[in-house]
């Protein structure tokens, strides 16, 4: 049976909501990526956008889970300034050598979801087995839940087809 880890960064709680739903559907472990600096207020918003647009990595807390122990790592974060959130960039940079298979998702209030997912995959050096962009409208309407279920099914199907065994 495949082992799954959902590693996510969430500032507002939206990405966490999706991550927890996907983890529940896959019986996956959760790894919350945590900043070492506090992000609140207008200046944090500007700083976060600048970090993302400049493709900076930031200091994050040590991981609790060893990604090498998992068959598939599902990476999720919000879109900042058309790219992945800088804490996710730091996590991928640190964990990249241990990643075997990935799936990627993002939440966004504006645009840039596909570009953020492409950046995540490129930085990992791996083609994702599944991709999901959850726009703000889906978060507000509740449509994200069906999208998360379809995403989880796609991950299970790809994993079982690669291993020849049920996921």
PyMOL commands that set and color helices and strands:
alter all, ss='L'
color gray80, all
select helices_A, chain A and resi 14-26+42-53+67-69+86-98+113-124+136-141+144-163
alter helices_A, ss='H'
color red, helices_A
select strands_A, chain A and resi 4-8+29-32+72-80+83-84+102-108+131-135
alter strands_A, ss='S'
color yellow, strands_A
deselect
rebuild
show_as cartoon
